[in-house]
Amino acid sequence: MAYKHSETELEKYVARVVATAPPLTSEQASRIASILRPYVGATA
């Protein structure tokens, strides 16, 4: 089933969800940062 929403509608929806979400706790922010941080010693 294909969605018929435009990218602009999706962008508006995501912006609205992010704007209304509660702020991250320090622990949540640290966890996300550790997941996104490159692995030391990894080769590309």
C-alpha positions, 0 to 999 in steps of 0.5 A: 500500500503506497502512501499519497502524502507529499514530502512536505506533509511528512516534513511538517508531521515530523517537525510537529512531533519533534516540537511536541516531544518532551526533552531528552534526559541527560541519560537518553542524550548520552546513550544516543551520542554513544550509539552515533559516535564512531567506533574507535579502530573501525575501518571504512 
